[in-house]
Amino acid sequence: MPRYLRRDARSGAVSETIARVCAREYARPCEGIFFNSASWGLVPDSSARESADLTLSRNRTHGFEERELGAAQHRCRSALAELIGGSASEIALVPNTTFGMTLAAALVGSGPPGDVIVSAGEFPANVLPWKSLQQRGFRVVVVPCDSDALPDETALLAAVERQGVRALSVSMVQFASGYRADLARLGAGCKAHDVLFCVDAIQGLGAAPFRVHDVHADVVSAGGQKWLCAPFGSGFTWIRRELLGRFDPPVPSWLALEGSPRVLDTRQYEQEWRGNARKFEPATLGVQDYLGLARSVEILLEVGVESIRDHILHVHEPLIEWASARSDVRMWTPLESARRAGIISFFPPDVSTVAADLRRERVVFSVRDGAIRFAPHFYNTVEEMERVVGLLAAG
């Protein structure tokens, strides 16, 4: 029986939907315990299969049609739109989060110079694109974290209220601490002061519910390889419809032109850009990877992101109980459920020894800023976390 169907010691049984999906998509035995979805998620069998099938179909001497490529991309945009509550016309398929945050910087850079606010501790993909604007008169203001090394949202909102602020850019979930931002609060503050609100969603999307309009987002970007369980090199950027016409593509692609196929026949290069987010896509895409992304997102929607969130929080519980009983262990990730998604990080007394012991027992995880970072997903179980806690307790 696949490990995903085993009864959880605490819940009595895994969700019927999760059990069914995992039996179908992750039936092969897993070597060790994989708690590293914050680095890369496990790709469902059907996602890998559809991606490979599309690649191999190119070898058909007859029968492969170019419209299959367009259909795959349309399917991907539609699935992503359903996931985040946006429109497919507002979604650009891009290779990674960095490309998407560069689009956000291009949008902000199309206006007058001013300040861009970020929190200390951010992943570089949410800082470097903004720093590229400095040569054009912009200033990147890094707001210090609080005493727990977590983003200080009160200080971020105070910074937004100052004159000359053009954008606030935050992570939905911090990559090291696992802190989940109150995006609705931050977005409302930005909206009240006419400041663009940009979200790096890669560490939260797929592990916790997210709706673009509920949080007043203007730009959202995420790679698909982590919690969306998609192939490497697949991702997307959502740009609010009203902003699409404010700036031109920083990477001018012939496929970004309105009626782009006709350009091949007419050689009329003075064309208008598309009126939707596709104008920001970087020409020819790895369509097979986006087909894999589409299928993976469809699977997450089948399970239900709220159910995934609840399941992950349940998987966290044995670790939280163990750490709470230890005076020499400090949790870094907030214990409040609204402030957690998939990542849960803690400081053991000797991180090097603990990390080596866990890896010797074939537990896959990461160390970030001196903390052990576990990142279980819907394909993990409470039983697995209990086994890992047993290893920690024995160390």
Summary of the structure (lengths in Angstrom):
residues: 395
radius of gyration: 21.9
end to end distance: 30.1
largest distance: 73.0
contacts: 1364
relative contact order: 0.17
helix: 43%
strand: 15%
